[in-house]
Amino acid sequence: MKEREIKEMQRLIDEGVRRAQYRLWQRAGAAHQSLVVCRGGKIVEMVPEPEQYAADCNDGDPLARRKR
């Protein structure tokens, strides 16, 4: 594979991961549940606010923004 193809494939993978995280964040907010994730070697519980996930857009990592 060429370097350009590798970068494009990595970009698509990263975009898919961000979308999956966002959908998980939406579902947890709608169901009034918390998420438990590992960030920087630490276990963190995050509680999405129903109003917050509705206002968020797809860019960025919602799990990284919302730490308890």
N, C-alpha and C positions, 0 to 999 in steps of 0.2 A: 504494500500500500504506500501511496505517496504521503508525504507529510501533510499536505492540504486535506487529503481524505481522512487522515487520522484526526486532525483538528476538528473537522466537520462532524465526524462520528462522535467525538467526545462532547462537542457542543450539544448535539441532539440527545445524548445520554443525560447530560446535566439538566437540560430543559425538561426531560421526562421525569427526572427525580424531583425537580422543583414543583412540577404540576402534581405529582403524586403526594408530596408533602402538603401542598395547599389543599387538595381534596380531603386528605385525612384531617387537616385542621378544620375545614368546614364541617365535616361530619361530627367531629368531637364537639364543636361549638353548638351545633344544632341539637345534639343529644345531651348537652350539658354534662359532658364527661371531661376528664383530664387526660393529658398525654404524658407519658414517661419516656424520656429520651436520654441518650448519653451524649454529652457535649464536653469536649476537652477532658475526657476521662472521668467525668463526674455524672452521676445520675441526677436528672433534673425533672421535676414534675411541673407541667405547665397547664394552666386552666384557661382555655380560650373563652372570651366573652362573646356572646351571641351577636352583639352589635358590632364588635370589632371585626369578626371574620367576614361579615357582609360588606364592610367598608374597604377591606383590603383588596388590592389588585394582585395579579398573578406575578408581578416582578418581585424579585427578592425572595428570601427564605423566611416564611412566616414563623417557623419554629425557632430560628435564631433571634428574631425580634422579640418574641414573647417569652421571657424567662421569669420565673416566679422568684 
